[in-house]
Amino acid sequence: MSPQTAPEVLWYVIPREGAYPWEPEGRRPVDLGYLQQLAGSVERLGFSGALLATDLHDVWPLGSALAAATGPGFRPLLAVHPGLISPTLLAKMALTFDHLFGGRLRFNVVNGSTRALQEYGLHVGHDERYALSAEYWSIVKRLTAGEVFDHKGRFYELKDAGASLRDLRPVQAPHVPLWFGGSSAAGIEMAAEHVDVYLTWGEPPHLLKEKLDHVRARAAAYGRTLRIGLRLHVIVRDTEQEAWAAADRLLDVTSEATYRRQLGERAGEDGVGWQRQFRQHGGRVPARARELETHPNLWPGMSLFRPGPGTALVGAAEQIVERLREYQALGVDTFILSGNPLLEEAYRVAETVLPALGAPR
């Protein structure tokens, strides 16, 4: 992708949000009207949709409520764990969603962690999760493409799969798109063979280049090419100094209990993506945010107090754009951005960053 080509830019929607939503006092009340307002703003501001992440609330009723309140410009990217429900049932839900909302659905494949999935009765180790995911999504892809077939694999045996969906014809071709991020060898192999958009978290460009080169090589081995997406938090202000001061404030308002939870309970995570992220700060809470800067304007400190992707771009608008262009030069064509609070920062990013990237308004 040419660095001057306009990328696709998505925003982020989650019910528990606010100025610093990992603390109760920094969190807004969960309110459907507000979330629909947020989704409508995301669409009007020129984002192509939003990631609806796994959290306390389920993404399917949330995605349906937001899709009903928005138009064709808002394409929800729903985070889904494979294996928690039947692949045939998931395909039925997806095809129903696309029929009702005009083919706007996209799947964000989330493999989760071994410990978290045990709560749902799914007992699979790290590499086994990816083997399950590969089989699961290969079935879902065929079903959302309108196929009827038998399947006998390691985890699933299906007879006449898709027969009950014959009259629920696909809206999207060739299937509902799969977006996925995984940094382990097993995760990359699964992505190379099955997904449409490979997602990764923010890292210094030289480290990210190594990973993306490997991902592309593995995809090529299957005769495939993948789009590349990058998930980043953004702290953009009028000046670099103001942006880093905003990052400092996040450190100041975060409780010791939150730091203990994030750094203690999650230090043994088996996800390679989390481990790569953790190594950027080593579990150290700095006195000032910029002490953890790993590349100009790149700050891994968000992972000190929030789960999931924890890397932020911190700086003035022109610096944020420069960093995004740097990632574009590595072949990234899609960005999933966020900032707290989500509504106010969606406006700030849309007004200061999107025009410079050439994204439509």
N, C-alpha and C positions, 0 to 999 in steps of 0.2 A: 504494500500500500504506500502510495506517495505521501510524504509528510504533510503535503498541502491539501490532501483529500479530506473532506469533512467526515469525521467519524460519526458513528451512531452513538448517542449518549442517552443513557437511561438514568432515572433517579431511583429512589429507595422509599418504600412505604412499609411501616410497621406500626401496629397499634400503640405499643408502649414507647412513646417518644417524647422528646422535650429538649431542654437546653443541655441536660446531662442525665439522660433517662435511666442510667444504671443506679442512680440514687433516687429514693422515693420523692424527695423534695424537688428534684430536677425533672420530674415527669409530669406530663399533662394527663388529665383524666382521659380514659379511652372513650371516644365519642364517634359514632358512625358518621354524623353530619360533618364533623371536622375531617375525618379521613376521606370522605367524598369530596370535600372542598380541596384537600391536598391533592387528590388524584386529578381533579379538574384543573387545578393550577399547573400540575406537572404537564398535562397535555397542552394547555394554552401557551406555556412558556417555551415549548419546542423540544422537550424531551420525547423520546420515542416510546416511552413506557416506563415501567418501574419494576424493580425486583421486590416481590413480596416474600419476605424471608420467614423461615421457621422461627417461632418464638412461642409465647404463651398461647396465642390465638392461632387457630387453624387457617391456612391460606385459602381454602376453597370457598367458604362463605364470605371471607374478606374479598377475594378476587371477584366473586360474582357481584357483590354489592358495589364494588368500585367500577367494574365493567358496565353495570347497568346505569351508572351515573355519569359515564364519560362516552366519548365518541370513538371513531376508528383510529384516532391518533394515540390513544392510550392502550398499549399492548402489555398486559400483565405477564411477568415472568414468575411463575409459581414454583416455589421451592418444595420439592417432593422427595421423600425418602423411599427408595425402592424396597419392596418386600413387606411393607406394612399392610397393604391391601392387595387383593388379586390384580394381576396385570390386566385382565379382561375388564374388571370393574373400573380400574383407572382409565382405560381406554374409553369406556362408556361415558364416564364423567367428562373426559376431555372432549369427546365428539359432541356431547350435549352442550358443553360450554361454547365450543366453536360455532355450533348451529345457532345458539341464542345470541352470541355476541360478534358474529361476523368474522370468524377465523383469526382472532387476536391472541390466542393462547400460545405461550411458550413455557417449556418445562425447564426449571433449574434442578438438575439432578444433584441431590445432597446425599452423600453416603454416610454422614454422621460419624459417631465414634462407637466403639464396641460397648462401652459402658452405658452410653445414652440409649442405645437401641435395646438393651436388656430390659428397660422399663416397659417396652412394648412386646416383650416376649420373643424378640429376635436375638438369638445367641449365635453370633458369627464373629470370627476373628477378623483382623485387618484385611489380609489378602482375600479371605473368603467373602467379605463384604463386596469386594469388587467383582469377584466371580459371579456372585448373585446379581449384582447390578448389571453386568454385561448381559446375562441371560434375560433378566427382567425387561430391560429396555429394548432388547432386540425383539421381544414379543410385543411390547407396547408400540414400537415403531410400525410393525407389520399390521397391527390391529387398527392404528389410527390412519394407516394408508388404505384401509378397506379390504384387507385380505381375509380369507377364511382358510384355516389350516389346522393340521395336527402338529403337536410339538411334544417331544420327549427329551428332557434335558436333565441336568444334575439336580435342579431345584424344582422344576415345574414339569408336569405332564398334562397336556391339554388336548381335548378332543373337540373337533369342529369349532375351534376358537374363532370368534368373530361371526359365527352364524347368526347369533341373536342381534347383531349390529348391522345386518345387511341393509336395512332401510335407513340407517343413520350414516349417510355417505360422508366421506371426508370433505372438509372445507379447504384445508391446507394441503399442498402437495410438496414433497412426496409423503409427508407425515407431520405431525405436530413437532416443531423443532426442539432438539435437546441441547441444553447448555449445561456445562459441567466443569468443575474444577477439582483437580487432584494432583498432588505433587509426587506421590510415591510411584515406584516402578509399576505397580499393579494398577494404580489410578491412571497413569499416562497411557498404559496399554489399552485399558478400557476406553479411554477417550479417543485414542487413535483409531480404534475399530468402529466406534458406535456413535459418537456425538457430532453435532454440527458446529457448535461454538465452544472452544476451549477457554475456560475462565481461569484466571490466576489472581492472586493477591499482589499488592505492590511490594516490590523489592528494588534494590539498586539495579540500574539497567544492566550492568555487566553480569550479575547473577541471573536476572530474568532472561537475558539473551541465551545463556547456556541452557536454561530449561526449555525455552521456546524452540531452540534449534533441535533439541532432543525430541520434543513433541512432534515437530514437523517431520523429522526423519521417521519416527514410528508410524505416523499417519501415511507417509509415502509408501511404507512397506505394505500397507493395505490398499494402495492405489487411491488414497484419499487426500484431500486437503481440508484444513479446518480454518474457520474464522477464529480470531483471537480476541478475547475480551479481558479487560482489567478492572478489578473492583478496588475503588479507592475512596477514602473519606477526604473531604476538602475543607480546609480552614483558610478562606480567602478574605482579606481585608484591604483597605486602601493602601496600607504600607506593610512591608515585611515585619516591622517592629510590632505593629498592631496585631498581626496574625500570630506571631509567637507569644505575645501577651495573652491572646485568647487561648492558646494551647496551655500556657502556664496556669490559667484559671481552671482549666479542666483538672489538672493535677491537684490544685488547691481544694476544689470542692469534692473530691473523691475521698470516701471514707476509708479508714484502715481496714474495715471489714471487707470492703470491695477488693482492695489490693490483695488481702489474704486469700480471698476466694479465687481470684483470677490467677495469682502467682503460685498459690499453694495447691489448691485442688486440681488445677489444670496442668501443672508442670509435668505430670506423667501421661499426658494425652498421647495416643498412638497415631494421630493424624500427622503426616509428614509436613503438610502445609503449616499447621500450628507450630511444629517444631522449628521449621525454617524461620517463622515469624518470631518465635520466642528467642532464638539466637541473636536477633538484632538488638535486643535490649538486655538479655541475660537475666531477666527477672529483677532488674534494678530500677527502683523508683528514684528519678533524679530530682535535684532541687529545682532545676529549671528544664523546661521541655527540650530546649535546643541541645542540651548535653547528649541527647540520643540521636541527633541528626546523622543519618547514615549516608546521605547523598544530598546535594543541595536541595533544600525544601522537602526532603523526604523524612518523615517522622513515624517510627513504629510504635509510638507511645500509646495509641488508642487501644492496643491490646493489653495494656496494663489494667484497664477497667471495663472493657466490653468483650464479649465472646465474638468469635468469627473473625473476619478480616479487620485487622487493627492498624493498618498503615494509612497515614494521612499525608496529603500535600499541604504544606503550610507556607503562605507567602502572599505577596501582592498578585493581582490578576495576571500581569504579564509574566510573572515567574511560574504561576500555575500552568499557564498556557505553554510556556517553554518546556516544562517537564512533561506535559501531555504529548507535545510534539516529539519529544525525545522517545517516549514510548511508542508513538506511531511509527517512528523510524525503525523500530524493531519488528513491525508488522502488526501491532495492535490496531484493530479497526473499530473497536467498541469499548466504551467506558461505562461502568456502572458507578455513579458518584452518589455521595450523601454528605450531609452536614447537619449539625444540630443547632436549633430545632429544624425539622425537615421542611416546614412550610417557608419560613423566613429565608433559610439558606438556599432553597430551590430558587427563589427570586434573585438572591444575591449572585448565585452561580450563573443563572440564565442571563442576567444583565451584564456581568463582567467577563465571563469565560466563554460562554457559548458563541457569542458573535465573533470572537477572534478565531474560534475553531471552524467557523463557517457553518455551524449547525443552524438549521432554519428556525425562525421565530414566528 
